[in-house]
Amino acid sequence: MHQGRDGIAASGELPDPDDNALDPLHTFVAALSRLLEGHPDETTLLDAGAGLLAQLVARDDWLPAAFAAPHPEHYQQYLLHCDPAQRFSVVSFVWGPGQVTPIHDHTVWGLIGMLRGAEDSQPYRLDAHGVPVMTGKSVRLLPGDVEVLSPRVGDIHRVSNAYADRVSVSIHVYGANIGAVRRSVFTESGERKSFVSGYANAQ
């Protein structure tokens, strides 16, 4: 998984909190915060959270261009919001044409909402020897679709831009400050490597 130097890109900025165009994001953050304040079980959280994220990605007129900018060599992960208590973070994941992740885990719950373009997610599990094994068919996310991840139901996958000729953007929500979480990538042969993703912009 790519990260910039110290996980920070040259912009070093979060979205402007006073930008009225970001009202859909602010509404989502407030609603998810209220949901978490009720201390729901994970099933309730993921079901309700997926509904909230579906509302956010149902429209594609709020994400600032700076947080949808691709990189020619690797995908970008821009921090849009981090909960003050680090209960969750919201990021935009920007895919240049044909870009793909290694097989990786998350260690926390996650929600992935497709904003524009499309991405393919191939789920995996680890066998008794730690070798990643594909589980089921690849899932294609189209605009408005939401995918749910957690260590309980499966959080290991490889993701790729479904298009070789255009940019795709998805909005990811994780149950932690995901840019600071130590996670793992896996080779096809089972080699495991620890990583911390950071962000393409500063916190």
C-alpha positions as CSV (number, residue, x, y, z in Angstrom):
1,M,0.0,0.0,0.0
2,H,1.4,3.4,-1.0
3,Q,2.0,6.2,1.4
4,G,3.7,9.5,0.8
5,R,6.7,10.7,2.8
6,D,5.4,10.7,6.4
7,G,2.0,10.0,4.8
8,I,1.6,13.6,3.9
9,A,1.3,15.2,0.5
10,A,2.4,18.7,-0.5
11,S,-1.2,20.1,-0.1
12,G,-1.2,19.3,3.7
13,E,-4.8,20.3,4.1
14,L,-8.2,19.0,5.0
15,P,-11.3,20.1,3.2
16,D,-12.5,23.6,4.2
17,P,-15.1,23.1,7.0
18,D,-16.8,26.3,6.0
19,D,-17.4,25.2,2.4
20,N,-21.1,24.9,2.0
21,A,-20.6,22.5,-0.9
22,L,-19.5,20.0,1.8
23,D,-22.8,20.0,3.6
24,P,-23.5,16.4,2.5
25,L,-20.2,15.3,4.1
26,H,-21.0,17.2,7.3
27,T,-24.5,15.7,7.4
28,F,-23.0,12.2,7.1
29,V,-20.4,12.8,9.8
30,A,-23.0,14.2,12.2
31,A,-25.3,11.2,11.6
32,L,-22.6,8.6,12.0
33,S,-21.4,10.3,15.2
34,R,-24.9,10.1,16.6
35,L,-25.1,6.5,15.6
36,L,-21.9,5.7,17.4
37,E,-23.0,7.5,20.5
38,G,-25.7,4.8,20.9
39,H,-23.0,2.1,21.1
40,P,-24.7,-0.2,18.6
41,D,-23.5,-3.7,18.0
42,E,-21.4,-4.2,14.9
43,T,-24.3,-5.6,12.8
44,T,-26.5,-2.6,13.6
45,L,-23.6,-0.2,13.1
46,L,-22.7,-1.6,9.7
47,D,-26.3,-1.8,8.4
48,A,-27.2,1.7,9.5
49,G,-23.8,3.1,8.5
50,A,-24.1,1.6,5.1
51,G,-27.5,3.3,4.7
52,L,-25.9,6.7,5.7
53,L,-23.0,6.2,3.3
54,A,-25.4,5.3,0.5
55,Q,-27.1,8.7,1.0
56,L,-23.7,10.4,0.8
57,V,-22.6,8.8,-2.4
58,A,-26.0,9.1,-4.1
59,R,-24.9,12.5,-5.3
60,D,-21.6,13.5,-6.8
61,D,-21.4,17.2,-6.4
62,W,-19.7,17.8,-3.1
63,L,-16.2,16.3,-3.2
64,P,-13.6,19.1,-3.8
65,A,-11.4,18.5,-6.9
66,A,-8.2,18.5,-4.8
67,F,-9.5,15.4,-3.0
68,A,-10.4,13.6,-6.2
69,A,-7.0,14.1,-7.9
70,P,-5.3,11.0,-9.2
71,H,-1.6,10.2,-9.1
72,P,-0.1,8.8,-12.3
73,E,1.8,6.0,-10.5
74,H,-0.4,4.9,-7.6
75,Y,-3.8,5.4,-6.0
76,Q,-4.4,8.2,-3.5
77,Q,-6.1,8.1,-0.1
78,Y,-7.2,11.6,1.1
79,L,-8.4,12.2,4.6
80,L,-11.7,14.0,4.6
81,H,-12.6,13.8,8.3
82,C,-11.2,12.1,11.4
83,D,-13.4,11.9,14.5
84,P,-11.8,13.8,17.4
85,A,-12.0,10.5,19.5
86,Q,-10.7,8.5,16.5
87,R,-13.9,6.4,16.5
88,F,-13.9,6.7,12.7
89,S,-12.3,8.3,9.7
90,V,-13.7,9.2,6.2
91,V,-11.4,9.2,3.2
92,S,-11.7,9.6,-0.5
93,F,-9.9,6.8,-2.4
94,V,-8.8,7.9,-5.9
95,W,-7.9,5.5,-8.6
96,G,-6.0,6.4,-11.7
97,P,-6.7,4.2,-14.8
98,G,-5.9,0.5,-14.1
99,Q,-4.5,1.0,-10.6
100,V,-4.7,-1.8,-8.1
101,T,-4.0,-2.6,-4.5
102,P,-2.0,-5.6,-3.1
103,I,-4.0,-8.1,-1.1
104,H,-4.5,-6.3,2.3
105,D,-6.5,-6.3,5.5
106,H,-8.0,-3.5,7.6
107,T,-8.2,-4.8,11.2
108,V,-11.3,-2.6,11.8
109,W,-14.8,-2.3,10.3
110,G,-15.2,-0.5,7.1
111,L,-17.7,0.9,4.6
112,I,-16.9,1.6,1.0
113,G,-19.2,3.7,-1.1
114,M,-18.7,4.2,-4.8
115,L,-18.9,7.9,-5.8
116,R,-17.8,7.8,-9.5
117,G,-16.4,5.3,-11.9
118,A,-16.3,1.7,-10.6
119,E,-14.0,-0.6,-8.7
120,D,-13.6,-4.4,-8.4
121,S,-13.1,-6.0,-5.0
122,Q,-11.8,-9.6,-4.8
123,P,-12.3,-11.0,-1.2
124,Y,-9.8,-13.4,0.3
125,R,-9.3,-15.4,3.5
126,L,-6.1,-16.8,4.9
127,D,-5.7,-20.6,4.9
128,A,-4.1,-22.6,7.8
129,H,-0.6,-21.6,6.4
130,G,-1.4,-17.9,6.1
131,V,-1.7,-18.1,2.3
132,P,-4.5,-15.8,0.9
133,V,-7.2,-17.8,-0.9
134,M,-9.9,-16.2,-3.0
135,T,-13.4,-16.5,-1.5
136,G,-16.2,-16.1,-4.0
137,K,-16.4,-13.9,-7.0
138,S,-15.0,-10.4,-7.4
139,V,-17.6,-7.7,-6.5
140,R,-18.0,-4.7,-8.8
141,L,-19.1,-1.5,-7.1
142,L,-20.9,1.1,-9.2
143,P,-21.9,4.6,-8.2
144,G,-24.2,4.5,-5.2
145,D,-23.2,0.9,-4.2
146,V,-21.8,0.3,-0.7
147,E,-19.7,-2.6,0.5
148,V,-19.2,-3.7,4.1
149,L,-16.0,-5.0,5.7
150,S,-15.0,-6.2,9.1
151,P,-12.6,-8.7,10.6
152,R,-15.8,-10.6,11.7
153,V,-17.3,-11.0,8.2
154,G,-14.1,-10.7,6.2
155,D,-11.8,-7.7,5.7
156,I,-9.1,-9.1,3.4
157,H,-9.3,-8.1,-0.3
158,R,-7.6,-6.8,-3.4
159,V,-9.2,-3.8,-5.0
160,S,-8.7,-2.3,-8.5
161,N,-10.1,0.4,-10.7
162,A,-12.5,-1.3,-13.0
163,Y,-11.5,1.0,-15.8
164,A,-8.2,1.2,-17.7
165,D,-9.1,4.6,-19.3
166,R,-10.6,6.7,-16.5
167,V,-10.4,7.8,-12.9
168,S,-12.6,6.2,-10.2
169,V,-13.4,7.6,-6.8
170,S,-14.8,5.9,-3.7
171,I,-15.6,7.1,-0.2
172,H,-14.3,4.9,2.6
173,V,-15.3,5.0,6.2
174,Y,-13.3,3.0,8.8
175,G,-13.7,2.4,12.5
176,A,-10.4,4.1,13.4
177,N,-8.0,6.7,12.2
178,I,-7.2,4.3,9.3
179,G,-4.1,6.2,8.2
180,A,-2.4,5.4,11.6
181,V,-3.5,1.8,11.9
182,R,-0.9,-0.9,11.5
183,R,-2.2,-3.4,8.9
184,S,-0.8,-6.1,6.6
185,V,-0.4,-6.8,2.9
186,F,0.0,-10.4,1.7
187,T,1.7,-11.9,-1.3
188,E,0.2,-14.8,-3.2
189,S,2.6,-17.1,-1.5
190,G,1.6,-16.0,2.0
191,E,4.4,-13.6,2.8
192,R,3.0,-11.0,5.2
193,K,4.3,-7.4,5.5
194,S,3.2,-4.8,8.0
195,F,2.3,-1.3,6.8
196,V,0.8,2.0,7.9
197,S,-0.9,3.7,5.0
198,G,-0.8,7.4,6.1
199,Y,-2.7,9.9,3.9
200,A,-1.9,11.8,0.7
201,N,-2.8,14.9,2.7
202,A,-2.0,15.9,6.3
203,Q,-4.3,15.4,9.3
